[in-house]
Amino acid sequence: MTFITRLIVCMFLLAGTVQANASTTEEPCSGYEKGTITLKNGKTKVTYIYIDYCNPHLFQMALRTIDEKTYKKYAKGKKIKKKSINKYKVKEIRGFVLDSGKEFRQVKYANIFSQKNTDKLPKRQLLEVVADGEITIFKRGYRTRNGFIYKPVMDAVLEGGATYVAFMRNNFEILYQKDKTKNPKNIRNANLKAIFGDNPEVLQRFLDGDYAFRVEFQRPASFSANCDTAFLNALLEMVHDYNGTENETLTEVSFQ
């Protein structure tokens, strides 16, 4: 099957993929989650946000929300009318926090690893914050439709079921931001001495091999700038030591 043929098949199969995935894992891939949105003007709004972890580009590029009354109908399995869904563009939102504690912020990111030239221009996205402090770490999920799709991602989509769910939850790109006045960059082409060099203790522990991240950073990506859960966990151990935030939680957030 040629690449183009596989891509066409992928587009047809995607519509029913999420429902199939939800039945193969204890934690559904998609659904409305309660959270608080911080709008561009600084005002906040408590609402229910549609999150799809198997198609993360959807909520990274725009948000769909419903109110409490509509959510109660949704929770009972009733169909939601289109007019009940509020839509927000990325530029309208500073960020949002789910009641689960997950935080997402608007950032501009230029994907220099993409084979699509337009992706190499900075674009606003809502990305998950997995560490915050002097060094902030973001997790960026993959596009699964409507644009350039990496072959391993498309293979997982076509496979469907638990394989698809596991792949999308455990494969992503990681961005770092040290200078808050500049856009975050991909960790895969980072100069670690430039990032951690002003903390001699952490840098020396890295050079001595005390951090698992030394091995993970040298491990080749399975494709493009891909990272996995093991890579992220190893990085976070080092970042938390640098930030001094081993016990930090991300539930209290300010988008000022």
Secondary structure, DSSP 8 states (H G I E B T S, - for coil): --HHHHHHHHHHHHHHHHHHHHTSSSS-SEEEEEEEEEETTS-EEEEEEEEETTSTHHHHHEEEEE-HHHHHHHHTT----GGG-EEEEGGGEEEEEETTS-EEEEEEE--TT-SSGGGGS-EEEEEEEEE-SSSEEEEE----SSS---HHHHHHHHH-HHHHHHHHHHEEEEEEESSTTS--EEGGG--HHHHHTT-HHHHHHHHTT-STHHHHHHS--SSTT-EEHHHHHHHHHHHHHHHT-TT--SSS----
